[in-house]
Amino acid sequence: MNEEVDVKPPEERPAWPSLEGNSVQVASPHPHMPIPTTPQGPPVNQGFEYELPMELVQQGWKKFWSKRENRPYFWNKLTGESLWEMPSIVKPQFDPITDPLGISVPPPTQTPQPIHTPVPLGKRRASEDIQGPQAKKFILAGPWDLEIPTNVIIFERSPCIYMHSHPEIEAYRCAWLSKLRHCYQELCNSRESIDAPKDSFNRWLMERKVIDTGYDPLLPSNCYPEISLAMYREIMNDIPIKLVRPKFTGDARKQLSRWAEAAKKIMESKNAEAESRKVVKWNVDETFQWLRKTVGATYDDFQDRLAHLKQQCQPHLTETVRASVEGICLKIYNLSCEYAKKVREKSNTILKEQGMELPQHPFPVQAIRKVWCYPVQFAIGCPRLPVVEYLPDRDQALLRYQNDTLAINSLYLQKLEQLYRHSCFDDRKFDLFIPRVWVMLKRYATFLGVNPSPNNANLDIRDTQQSLPVTVFECLNRAFGVTFECFASPLNCYFRQYCSAFADCDSYYGSRGPFLQLRAVSGSFEANPPYCEELMEASVNHMERLLNDSPEPLSFIVLVPDYREPTPAALLRLESSQFKRKQVTIPAFEHEFRHGFQHVLNRTELNVRSNHGTVIVWLQNAAGYHKWEPTEERVQALLEAFRPGRERERDRQELLSPTRQGSTTEKQEVTVH
């Protein structure tokens, strides 16, 4: 049976097209490539389907795209009728089993119709002209605003070559990563007699991903240099023992004695040079003599003596253990490459069982175009996923796969559902939603090294996922037009468009991938990077490149910790940047952040006082400064939004007056002049 199939040309298909218009041109990446134009108007929905039920096709219906309305419409080639909504299927008025030809049904009565002059069919009316009740839009209330549209324009990018989220693969990958973390602890303990530096493994993962070009989204597999300078430096800082700031004079005396004893033990157990062993032994013996003879020494005396001993012995200790520490760093990296290879082999095995295969190389972009920023897209389809159990439990939901249970608050699960509805286009019926949520929760739990729960809410690991208070995001959006977060996750994001660490499992919830891979042309951004010096410095360099290349309005509001002993390279770059327009510092304990485990905690435990100062720097090009200038009034409004308790006051006011002016419920724009 021959059927007429309507095939639209590629340029008319509404899959995130760049809307042509008059705009400022930017330099082309290649002298022979055409210069793309900036899209105008609202972003176009990507989730367009061309298929129609077979019954409608047989009745003459076809589906087309209206460029005027940015929505599909339906046209009948037999009757000439056109509709905005999908037409209903006309079922036969006879029983197809007992009367398949319909000959037993009496013909319908014909009523005489008056003869009218033929009138040409009218065109479809615009949406604004259609009378009748409009469908209500569901807006989920919470510490976010998922209805704010983006103002960010980027260069079109190629689809990612990662495999879609798969619970079996993720459980396999996370098992290898947990083994790698445990191996790091054992190597530090057996070779250097120290515990692995706190959060060092997490920072190693972030530092490696800055330069990694491998094929695994979590395990580093292709980095140069292979030895991580960050991991090497952190291990060296804890040799011979980890130093802390003592609270009392007795603690300072004990720490000095322990450091001297550990340094002497290292020089005796390692294959040290004779001269180095002699220098360390002499300084250690002198320190013990001073401790025995000195009575009534003060806190500062012990600290000064420790600084002197460290200055004399540390170079010899470093030279003695250098090869051993480099061996630890190299072994961890080689194991990571081996584990990543095993994960890829298992992924290919599952895909081949379903007739698919992972691509070997990224797909090149055919034409460089400017488009509204859109979520990460995949180069291959999604395989069949195993079942993940969904167990509702009061205010929480439990997701279980192979006896591995993860928890999430019901409100945040609804948030993920709303983000999924906005950004995922291959699962309109939500058949894959629960397995993909489990994969995302498992990824972050393994990355942090702890399963987030109220029992471990006091761990410092929460700082990696801390976010700004809601009042700060509201002020950033009103005063500076911010609609995009450079460092966030589906669990702590405020806007529905953001960059995150994992492009594969976060893309279903609006992630635009890692920030270092975002080629932004214009827009207003908020950047609060996790504390990893290499990642922070690379991010500042990336921002300066984007600001230098784009003549269109571009703005970054960067927030970094105010650490000064020593000052991180990223903070020095920010303070000396040619694009710096404003800089302010909020003192320690005078502002708050939202807890990194907010998706599993109670509402009363979410705000955490910051124990360090925070530096806020505005990086803007000329057009961005003209559009979002950090005036004194706007900056003061932002500092007021940071005030401790401000978020609780906002929540209390919303309960008393939920429709007050300027609230996110009404979506009224309030500009601070």
Secondary structure, DSSP 8 states (H G I E B T S, - for coil): ---------GGGS-SS------------SSTTS-------SS-----------HHHHHTTEEEEEETTTTEEEEEETTT--EESS-------SS-TTT-TT--SS---------------------GGG--S---------SSS-TT-----EEE----B------HHHHHHHHHHHHHHHHHHHHHHHHHHSS---TTHHHHHHHHHHHH--SS-SSS--S-SSSS-HHHHHHHHHTSSS-----SSHHHHHHHHHHHHHHHHHHHHHS---HHHHHHHHHHHHHHHHHHHH--S--HHHHHHHHHHHHHHHHHHHHHHHHHHHHHHHHHHHHHHHHHHHHHHHHHHHHHHHTT----SS----SS--EEE-----BSS--------EEEEETTEEEEEETTEEEEEEHHHHHHHHHHHHHH--S-TT-SSHHHHHHHHHHHHHHHHTS---GGGTTSGGGGGG-B--HHHHHHHHHHH---EESS--TTT-SSS-B--S-HHHHGGGTB---GGG--EEEEEEEE---S-HHHHHHHHHHHHHHHHH--S-EEEEEEEE---TT--HHHHHHHT-TTEEEEEEE-TTSSEEE-TTTTTS-GGG-EEE-SS-EEEEEEE-HHHHHHS---HHHHHHHHHHHSTTHHHHHHHHHHH-TT-TT-TTTT------
